[in-house]
């Protein structure tokens, strides 16, 4: 079977599925911006496509995001036409529609079965948009209209897909029923054979030396340090946390950019803004126990989770981070925000402890309580790992379900272009 993957940053969410299908004997191809020349990756032929058109000036602010997605959709359409004209015909297309690339694929290959990875439908009344009043955009009633326009890409992709997939129920349930009926909840999968507890784990930290399970290590991980992932809440809790735990080391992972939400004021980063806010509340001796590690390689990240005594995870009602499930698989004792996507995996007192997102004092109290109770930490860590093994294991649960999803997709009657 010819299977075509579409993802601007391939493999993205398809990093396990695509190689597994190639290993099973399917001819797997991917169109992506990530490579400049054709290359083979784990049996998948990666082909580049190029965005040549630039965004035009004078675009209405509510349409800027749609404009960029149509530009990518057109670029991917032209690359797909070139593939078709060279004789390539996919039986199945699997695409992430988030950047607009899948918008016109049905026009190129009307008989292909198309599966879409539905990540999030933006809601103005619930979810992330108006969750944090500190970062209110000042739009008032107009926010609802802007968010409706933001979902144009989702709406344009609805008739393209024959079936959908979403990694969590929270994410699937953000979509209107017209989408929801197409979407199956299947997570990308956690390699629980690799992400394991390790009593002998160690990590070298500049300024701290070699840290092990014998050390009191508190960890906080984001792709980027920003409000959407509760960085501001964690930093504001830090002065009290350091006072109450004079032997603790705090390891913070994350970049200076923005993955979600608004950018910091021009010339600044959210990381530095909140360092500056709390720094004068923290004596130099305590600040020396705080270590910003930036972005780190995966094996080092795993070692960090394995030495962690308490792992803190905070998020707006938004896409759930892989890092939380990886921390659970590593047997970490977790204190997390009591927000809808988190409640799907963190069961209060069973797989972790939940605190209100904005309550820094409760966060400190729960972290300190766990640091004082080795038995509670061990029990939470065991239950968290078992939960991930049972429902999110890559090889035994998620990948077989994804492959089955592909098989059922291939058997469907293809849809038609909705003009």
Buried (B, 14 or more C-beta within 10 A) or exposed (E): BBBBBBBBEBBBBBBBBBBBBBEEEBBBBBBBBBBEEEEEBBBBBBBBBEBEEEEEEEEEEBBEBBBBBBBBBBBBBBBBBEBEEEEBEBBBBBBBBBBBBBBBBBEBBEEBBBBBBBBBBBBBEEBBBBBBEEEEEEBEEEBBEBBBBBBBBBEBBBBBBBBBBBBBBBBBBBBEEEBBEBBBBBBBBBBBEEBBBBEEBBBEBEEBEEBBBEBBBBBBBBBBBBBBBBBBBBBBBBBBBBEEBEEBBBBBBBBBBBBBBEEBEEEEBBBEBBBEEBBEBBEEEBBEBBBEBEEBEEEEBBBBBBBBBBBBBBBBBBBBBBBBBBBBBBBBBBBBBBBBBBBBBBBEEEBBBBBEBBBBEBBBBBBBBBBEEEEBBEBBBBBBBBBBBEBBBBEBBBBBBBBEBBEBBBEEEBBEEEE
